[in-house]
Amino acid sequence: GTVVPPEDSKSSALNGAIWGGGVFVYVPPGVAVDAPLQPDSGSSGGLRGPFERTLIVAEEGSSVHYVDGCTAPVYSGDLLRSPVVEVVVKERARVRYTSLQNWSNPVQDVRNGGAAVYGGGTMLWLNCHLGGKVSVARPTLDLRGPGAQGQILALALAGPGQHKITGGRSIHAAPN
């Protein structure tokens, strides 16, 4: 809740109130994780209202690539998802976060995400969203230290009756 606080938006407030479960990744100082990490986080039939949280902490000089891939079977009724992803990129660390979502109708995926990037750290955020009735993904990169870098890349494909809101914001709180 320090990178994406509950007061950030209505959906992060909902997640903060009722979240249950999620993923925690901790990369110690100087450790480079060679293979991408991917949790088993697909929704199964009958699951309603998943409000998970993901927290990734990359300590000084470390690196990791995290792939968040989700898909869901066809549902007979609406499904609301409101996950929150928080990433902490310490000095000279590098994190790549990839979100690959392929939801069936009528899934509504309203996600909140953000990264705090410290001096000399690098954050690459990639969102790729297909399917679903509604997909919202607009991460925030908070560049908190000198020389911090960040990129947000987004790809969203919409068909009939689908709505996509994508993009991102960057807060430049330090020089360079």
C-alpha positions as CSV (number, residue, x, y, z in Angstrom):
1,G,0.0,0.0,0.0
2,T,3.0,2.4,-0.1
3,V,3.3,2.5,-3.9
4,V,-0.4,2.2,-4.8
5,P,-2.3,3.5,-1.8
6,P,-6.0,2.7,-1.3
7,E,-6.8,6.4,-1.9
8,D,-5.2,6.3,-5.4
9,S,-8.6,5.3,-7.0
10,K,-11.9,3.7,-6.3
11,S,-10.7,0.3,-7.5
12,S,-7.5,0.5,-5.4
13,A,-9.7,1.4,-2.4
14,L,-11.9,-1.6,-3.1
15,N,-8.8,-3.8,-3.4
16,G,-7.4,-2.4,-0.2
17,A,-10.6,-3.2,1.7
18,I,-11.1,-6.8,0.6
19,W,-8.0,-8.1,-1.0
20,G,-7.2,-11.7,-0.4
21,G,-4.0,-13.4,-1.5
22,G,-1.4,-12.6,-4.2
23,V,2.2,-12.9,-5.0
24,F,5.3,-11.5,-3.2
25,V,8.7,-11.5,-5.1
26,Y,11.8,-10.5,-3.3
27,V,15.1,-10.2,-5.2
28,P,18.2,-9.8,-2.8
29,P,20.9,-7.3,-3.5
30,G,23.0,-8.1,-6.6
31,V,21.0,-11.1,-7.6
32,A,20.0,-11.4,-11.3
33,V,17.1,-13.8,-12.0
34,D,17.9,-15.2,-15.4
35,A,14.5,-16.8,-16.3
36,P,11.2,-14.8,-16.3
37,L,9.0,-15.5,-13.3
38,Q,5.4,-16.3,-13.9
39,P,2.8,-17.2,-11.3
40,D,-0.1,-19.6,-11.9
41,S,-2.8,-17.1,-11.5
42,G,-5.6,-17.9,-14.0
43,S,-9.2,-17.7,-12.8
44,S,-11.3,-20.8,-12.8
45,G,-15.0,-21.2,-13.3
46,G,-17.1,-20.0,-10.4
47,L,-14.4,-17.7,-9.0
48,R,-15.9,-14.2,-8.4
49,G,-14.3,-11.0,-7.4
50,P,-10.5,-11.7,-7.4
51,F,-8.8,-8.8,-5.6
52,E,-5.2,-10.0,-5.4
53,R,-2.1,-8.0,-4.8
54,T,1.4,-8.4,-6.3
55,L,4.4,-6.9,-4.6
56,I,7.8,-7.1,-6.3
57,V,10.9,-5.7,-4.4
58,A,14.2,-5.6,-6.3
59,E,17.0,-4.7,-4.0
60,E,20.1,-2.7,-5.0
61,G,21.8,-4.0,-8.2
62,S,19.4,-6.8,-8.8
63,S,17.3,-7.7,-11.8
64,V,14.1,-9.6,-12.6
65,H,11.5,-10.1,-15.3
66,Y,8.0,-10.9,-14.0
67,V,5.3,-12.1,-16.3
68,D,1.7,-11.8,-15.2
69,G,-0.4,-13.8,-17.6
70,C,-4.1,-14.3,-17.0
71,T,-6.9,-15.8,-18.9
72,A,-10.4,-16.9,-18.0
73,P,-13.1,-19.3,-19.3
74,V,-16.4,-18.1,-20.5
75,Y,-18.7,-16.9,-17.7
76,S,-22.4,-16.8,-17.6
77,G,-22.4,-13.5,-15.5
78,D,-20.2,-10.5,-15.0
79,L,-16.8,-10.9,-13.3
80,L,-15.1,-7.9,-11.7
81,R,-11.3,-8.1,-11.2
82,S,-9.5,-5.3,-9.4
83,P,-5.9,-6.4,-8.8
84,V,-3.1,-4.1,-7.6
85,V,0.6,-4.4,-8.6
86,E,3.3,-2.6,-6.6
87,V,6.9,-2.7,-7.7
88,V,9.9,-1.3,-5.7
89,V,13.0,-0.8,-7.8
90,K,16.0,0.1,-5.5
91,E,19.3,1.7,-6.6
92,R,20.7,0.4,-9.9
93,A,18.1,-2.4,-10.0
94,R,16.2,-3.4,-13.1
95,V,12.6,-4.7,-13.2
96,R,10.6,-5.7,-16.3
97,Y,6.9,-6.3,-15.6
98,T,4.8,-7.8,-18.4
99,S,1.1,-8.1,-18.1
100,L,-0.6,-10.4,-20.7
101,Q,-4.3,-10.6,-20.3
102,N,-6.8,-12.5,-22.5
103,W,-10.1,-12.4,-20.7
104,S,-13.4,-13.8,-22.0
105,N,-16.6,-11.6,-22.0
106,P,-18.0,-10.4,-19.7
107,V,-14.8,-10.0,-17.5
108,Q,-14.2,-6.5,-16.3
109,D,-10.5,-6.1,-15.4
110,V,-9.8,-2.8,-13.7
111,R,-6.2,-3.0,-12.4
112,N,-4.0,-0.5,-10.6
113,G,-0.2,-0.6,-10.7
114,G,2.8,1.4,-9.9
115,A,6.5,1.4,-9.3
116,A,8.8,3.4,-7.1
117,V,12.1,3.7,-8.9
118,Y,15.2,4.8,-7.0
119,G,18.5,6.2,-8.1
120,G,19.9,4.6,-11.3
121,G,17.1,2.0,-11.3
122,T,15.2,1.0,-14.4
123,M,11.5,0.0,-14.7
124,L,10.0,-1.4,-17.9
125,W,6.2,-1.9,-17.7
126,L,4.5,-3.7,-20.6
127,N,0.7,-4.2,-20.8
128,C,-0.9,-6.4,-23.5
129,H,-4.7,-6.7,-23.1
130,L,-7.0,-8.7,-25.3
131,G,-10.6,-9.8,-24.8
132,G,-12.8,-8.9,-21.9
133,K,-15.7,-6.5,-21.6
134,V,-13.7,-3.8,-19.9
135,S,-9.9,-3.5,-19.5
136,V,-8.3,-0.7,-17.6
137,A,-4.5,-0.5,-17.0
138,R,-2.7,2.8,-16.4
139,P,0.4,2.2,-14.2
140,T,2.3,5.0,-12.5
141,L,6.1,5.2,-12.5
142,D,7.4,7.3,-9.6
143,L,11.0,8.2,-10.5
144,R,12.2,9.0,-7.0
145,G,16.0,9.0,-7.4
146,P,18.6,10.7,-9.6
147,G,19.0,8.8,-12.9
148,A,15.9,6.7,-12.4
149,Q,14.4,5.5,-15.7
150,G,11.0,4.1,-16.7
151,Q,9.1,3.1,-19.7
152,I,5.4,2.1,-20.2
153,L,4.4,0.3,-23.3
154,A,0.8,-0.7,-23.9
155,L,-1.1,-2.8,-26.5
156,A,-4.8,-3.2,-26.3
157,L,-7.1,-4.8,-28.9
158,A,-10.8,-4.3,-28.7
159,G,-13.6,-6.0,-30.6
160,P,-17.3,-5.2,-30.7
161,G,-18.7,-4.4,-27.2
162,Q,-15.2,-4.2,-25.6
163,H,-13.8,-1.1,-23.9
164,K,-10.1,-0.5,-23.3
165,I,-8.5,2.2,-21.3
166,T,-4.7,2.1,-21.3
167,G,-1.7,4.4,-20.9
168,G,0.3,5.4,-17.9
169,R,1.8,8.3,-16.0
170,S,5.3,9.2,-14.9
171,I,6.2,11.3,-11.9
172,H,9.7,12.9,-12.2
173,A,10.5,13.5,-8.6
174,A,14.3,13.6,-9.0
175,P,16.8,15.1,-11.5
176,N,18.0,13.3,-14.6
